[in-house]
């Protein structure tokens, strides 16, 4: 009888396990997960000097986790070791700039939190890594946006001349947003492989500029873009690094801007600065870091050092203030970056979400993230 009970228990366990696996496989067949490169695109990818063993590779050895870390430790800390200030205790303050009625001669930037922002410069419009669905995950309740950060929706945008997508992670390539933007976007600029998702979702291949690291495109009229490296990874499911993660050097008739995407600190910043710098502005990630994954996300102090090595005149720290994707205080990234910027004499651009930044001005920004009401009680 006891043996029968044990066998029955094992049978039930394996049935439940099989149902979980089948459910996961079915769930991941949804179009929001995109597609892996195939056909002519895959053949082009295989010729890339940065692709080997079936994956794109970082320039430097980049382990998933740092020395002394393990997935068990990371998962335990993520669920049981988060700061009580991981999520703000009140609405994130914001402004709402009317993007549909900007003067054509205005040179401005508007940040939407995390790594999403709009640029109008020298008569062209650019949108970077837009996420307006309220979540940075295929399972929405796991990574909701902070209260007060969802100020904009796709209907608030004018026509977009160039949509820049740095890589295919959920907090940078948002399925719902990309679908809604389709009729507004004239051209997409992205790294090798990411266009497979976009074409699957209905974007015209003729309107996608898809490049490898160290390749560029002349956009005409004094506008150029160069695709430069990052130190990160990609993937929307279990398979990693089928598409490339990139940064961008955007040259317009009057300014040069570095758009960083996600990256751990490495010597590529110094090389990019030597080849393309100096920059009028660098937008670099400063949040969602942890010592356990320090090779794929910079510490805030490294963000400032990277900006200096790029030859940036100003730094705008991004990748914070909208989602809790690590365990640190929600405002710790900007506190640490601000302190380091003061040490390194690096001017910061730190607007409210939605605030108009005059790209050719010298605005003074408030330290809005220090307001007491944004801290949770207790």
C-alpha positions in Angstrom: 0.0 0.0 0.0 2.8 2.4 0.9 4.6 1.8 -2.4 1.4 2.4 -4.3 0.9 5.7 -2.5 4.4 6.8 -3.2 4.1 5.8 -6.9 0.7 7.7 -7.1 2.3 10.8 -5.5 5.2 10.7 -8.0 2.7 10.4 -10.8 0.7 13.4 -9.6 3.9 15.4 -9.2 5.1 14.6 -12.8 1.6 15.4 -14.2 1.6 18.7 -12.4 5.1 19.4 -13.6 4.2 18.5 -17.2 1.1 20.8 -17.1 3.3 23.7 -15.9 5.9 23.1 -18.7 3.1 22.8 -21.3 1.4 26.0 -20.0 4.7 27.8 -20.1 5.4 26.7 -23.7 1.9 27.7 -24.8 2.2 31.1 -23.0 5.5 31.8 -24.8 4.0 31.3 -28.2 2.2 34.6 -27.8 3.3 37.2 -30.4 4.6 39.5 -27.7 7.6 37.2 -27.3 8.7 38.0 -30.9 10.7 35.7 -33.1 14.3 34.5 -33.3 16.2 35.6 -36.5 16.0 33.2 -39.4 16.7 33.0 -43.1 18.7 35.7 -44.7 18.9 37.7 -41.5 20.4 34.7 -39.6 22.9 34.2 -42.3 23.9 37.8 -42.1 24.2 37.5 -38.3 26.5 34.5 -38.6 29.0 36.6 -40.5 29.2 39.2 -37.7 32.6 39.2 -35.9 30.6 39.4 -32.6 28.6 36.2 -33.2 29.9 32.8 -32.4 28.7 29.5 -30.9 25.1 30.5 -31.8 25.1 33.8 -29.9 26.2 37.3 -29.9 29.2 37.8 -27.6 30.4 40.8 -25.5 33.8 42.2 -26.3 35.1 41.3 -22.8 34.3 38.2 -20.9 31.0 38.8 -19.2 29.6 36.2 -16.8 25.9 36.3 -16.0 26.7 36.6 -12.3 29.7 38.1 -10.6 32.2 36.0 -8.6 30.8 34.7 -5.4 27.2 35.1 -6.6 24.7 32.3 -7.4 21.1 32.3 -8.8 19.9 30.9 -5.4 21.4 33.9 -3.6 20.0 36.3 -6.2 16.5 34.9 -6.1 16.5 34.8 -2.3 17.6 38.5 -2.1 15.1 39.5 -4.8 12.2 38.1 -2.9 13.3 38.6 0.7 16.1 41.2 0.7 14.6 44.2 -1.1 14.9 47.6 0.5 11.6 48.8 2.0 12.2 51.9 -0.2 12.4 49.8 -3.3 9.1 51.3 -4.5 8.2 55.0 -3.7 5.6 55.6 -1.2 3.7 58.3 -3.1 3.1 59.4 -6.7 6.2 60.3 -8.7 5.9 64.0 -9.6 5.6 64.8 -13.3 4.8 67.4 -15.9 3.0 67.0 -19.2 4.6 68.7 -22.2 2.4 69.0 -25.2 4.4 67.1 -27.7 1.9 67.5 -30.5 2.2 71.3 -30.5 6.0 71.9 -30.1 7.4 74.7 -32.3 9.3 73.2 -35.2 12.4 75.1 -34.2 12.4 73.9 -30.6 15.4 71.6 -29.6 14.1 69.6 -26.7 14.2 66.3 -24.8 11.4 64.8 -22.8 12.0 61.9 -20.5 9.3 59.3 -19.6 11.1 57.5 -16.8 13.4 54.5 -17.1 15.1 54.6 -20.5 12.3 56.1 -22.6 12.6 59.6 -24.0 11.6 61.8 -26.9 14.0 64.2 -28.7 13.1 66.9 -31.2 16.3 68.3 -32.6 17.2 70.3 -35.8 13.7 69.6 -37.1 13.6 65.8 -36.7 11.9 63.7 -34.0 13.4 60.7 -32.2 11.9 58.3 -29.8 14.1 55.9 -27.7 13.0 52.6 -26.1 9.4 53.6 -25.4 7.5 51.6 -22.8 3.9 52.9 -22.2 2.1 49.7 -21.3 2.5 50.1 -17.5 4.7 47.1 -17.1 8.2 45.8 -18.0 7.4 42.1 -18.2 5.1 39.7 -20.1 3.4 39.1 -16.7 2.2 42.6 -15.9 1.7 42.4 -12.2 5.4 41.4 -11.6 6.9 44.7 -12.8 4.3 47.5 -12.7 5.4 51.0 -13.3 5.6 53.4 -10.3 2.4 55.3 -9.6 2.5 58.7 -11.4 5.0 57.7 -14.1 2.5 56.8 -16.8 1.8 60.3 -17.9 2.0 59.7 -21.6 0.3 57.4 -24.1 1.0 56.8 -27.8 -1.7 59.2 -28.8 0.3 62.1 -27.3 3.1 61.7 -29.8 3.6 63.4 -33.2 5.0 61.6 -36.1 8.4 60.0 -35.2 11.1 60.3 -37.8 13.4 57.7 -36.1 12.5 55.1 -33.4 15.7 53.8 -31.7 15.5 50.4 -30.0 18.7 49.5 -28.1 17.8 45.9 -27.4 14.9 43.5 -27.1 14.4 43.3 -23.3 10.9 44.0 -22.1 11.8 47.2 -20.4 13.2 48.6 -23.7 11.1 46.9 -26.4 7.5 47.0 -25.3 5.1 45.0 -27.5 1.9 47.0 -26.8 3.7 50.3 -27.3 5.4 49.2 -30.5 2.2 48.0 -32.1 0.4 51.3 -31.3 3.3 53.4 -32.6 3.4 51.6 -36.0 1.4 54.3 -37.9 3.5 57.1 -36.5 7.0 55.7 -37.1 8.8 56.5 -40.3 12.1 54.7 -39.7 13.5 52.3 -37.0 17.1 52.1 -36.0 18.3 49.0 -34.1 20.9 46.3 -33.8 21.3 43.1 -35.7 18.5 40.6 -35.0 16.0 42.9 -33.3 14.3 43.6 -36.6 13.0 40.0 -36.6 10.6 41.0 -33.8 9.5 44.2 -35.5 8.8 42.5 -38.9 6.8 39.8 -37.1 4.8 42.6 -35.5 4.0 44.2 -38.9 6.8 46.7 -39.4 8.0 47.1 -43.0 11.6 45.8 -43.5 12.2 48.6 -45.9 11.8 51.1 -43.0 14.2 49.4 -40.6 17.9 50.3 -40.4 19.5 47.2 -38.7 23.3 47.4 -38.0 26.1 45.6 -36.3 28.5 47.3 -33.8 30.8 49.7 -35.5 28.5 50.3 -38.5 26.8 53.5 -39.3 24.1 55.0 -41.5 23.9 58.4 -43.2 20.3 59.6 -42.5 20.6 62.6 -44.8 20.5 66.3 -44.2 23.4 66.3 -41.8 22.0 63.5 -39.6 24.1 60.4 -39.0 23.9 57.4 -36.6 26.6 55.0 -35.6 25.9 51.7 -33.8 28.3 51.3 -31.0 28.9 48.5 -28.4 27.5 47.9 -25.0 28.2 45.2 -22.4 24.9 43.5 -21.8 22.8 40.7 -23.2 19.4 40.2 -25.0 16.4 37.9 -25.1 12.7 37.9 -24.5 12.4 34.3 -23.3 14.8 31.5 -22.2 17.1 31.9 -25.2 19.7 34.7 -24.9 21.8 36.8 -27.3 20.1 35.9 -30.6 19.8 39.7 -31.2 22.4 42.4 -30.6 22.4 45.0 -27.7 23.7 48.4 -28.9 24.3 52.0 -28.1 24.0 54.9 -30.5 26.0 57.9 -31.6 23.5 60.4 -33.0 25.0 63.3 -35.0 22.7 66.1 -36.0 23.6 69.3 -37.9 24.1 71.0 -34.6 24.7 68.5 -31.8 26.2 65.1 -31.0 24.4 62.8 -28.5 25.4 59.4 -27.0 22.4 57.1 -26.4 23.7 54.4 -24.1 21.1 51.6 -23.9 22.0 49.1 -21.1 25.6 48.3 -20.4 28.1 47.3 -17.7 31.2 49.4 -17.4 34.0 48.5 -19.7 36.7 50.1 -21.9 34.3 50.6 -24.9 33.2 54.0 -23.4 36.8 55.3 -23.7 37.1 54.0 -27.3 33.8 55.5 -28.3 34.8 58.8 -26.8 38.1 58.8 -28.6 36.5 58.0 -32.0 33.3 60.1 -31.8 33.5 62.5 -28.9 33.2 64.9 -27.4 29.4 64.7 -26.9 27.0 67.5 -26.1 25.0 65.1 -24.0 25.3 61.4 -22.9 22.3 59.4 -21.7 23.5 56.5 -19.6 21.9 54.0 -17.4 22.4 54.4 -13.6 19.8 52.1 -12.1 18.7 48.5 -11.6 22.3 47.5 -10.6 23.6 45.0 -8.1 27.0 43.6 -7.2 25.7 40.2 -8.3 25.2 41.4 -11.9 27.8 44.3 -12.0 29.1 43.2 -15.4 25.9 43.9 -17.2 24.6 47.0 -15.4 26.9 49.9 -14.2 27.0 51.2 -10.7 26.0 54.8 -10.5 29.6 55.9 -9.9 30.7 54.1 -13.1 28.0 55.9 -15.0 29.7 59.2 -14.2 33.1 57.8 -15.1 31.7 56.5 -18.4 30.3 59.9 -19.3 33.7 61.5 -18.6 35.5 58.9 -20.7 33.0 59.6 -23.5 33.9 63.3 -23.4 30.3 64.3 -22.5 29.7 67.9 -21.6 26.5 66.8 -19.7 25.2 63.6 -18.4 21.5 62.5 -18.1 21.2 59.4 -15.9 18.4 57.1 -17.0 17.1 53.6 -16.3 15.6 54.6 -13.0 12.4 56.1 -11.5 9.8 53.9 -13.2 10.4 50.2 -12.5 11.9 48.2 -9.7 14.1 45.7 -11.4 16.6 45.4 -8.7 16.5 45.5 -4.9 18.0 48.9 -4.1 16.1 52.0 -3.0 14.1 53.5 -5.9 16.0 56.8 -5.7 19.4 55.4 -4.7 20.7 55.5 -8.3 20.3 59.2 -8.7 21.6 59.9 -5.1 24.8 58.0 -5.8 25.2 59.4 -9.4 24.6 63.0 -8.1 27.2 62.6 -5.4 29.8 61.2 -7.9 29.0 63.8 -10.5 29.8 66.5 -8.0 33.2 64.8 -7.3 34.0 64.4 -11.0 32.6 67.9 -11.9 30.1 66.4 -14.4 27.0 68.6 -15.0 23.8 66.5 -14.7 20.5 66.8 -16.5 17.8 65.5 -14.1 14.3 66.5 -15.2 11.0 65.4 -13.9 9.2 62.9 -16.0 7.5 64.8 -18.8 9.5 68.0 -18.2 10.8 69.8 -21.3 14.6 69.9 -21.4 16.1 72.6 -23.6 18.9 70.8 -25.3 20.8 74.0 -26.0 20.0 75.7 -22.7 21.5 75.7 -19.2 18.5 74.7 -17.1 18.8 74.2 -13.4 16.9 71.1 -12.2 15.5 70.5 -8.8 16.4 67.4 -6.7 12.8 66.3 -6.8 13.7 62.7 -5.8 14.7 63.9 -2.3 11.2 65.0 -1.3 10.1 63.3 1.9 6.6 62.4 0.7 8.2 60.0 -1.9 9.5 57.8 0.9 7.3 55.1 2.3 6.1 55.4 5.9 7.9 53.4 8.6 
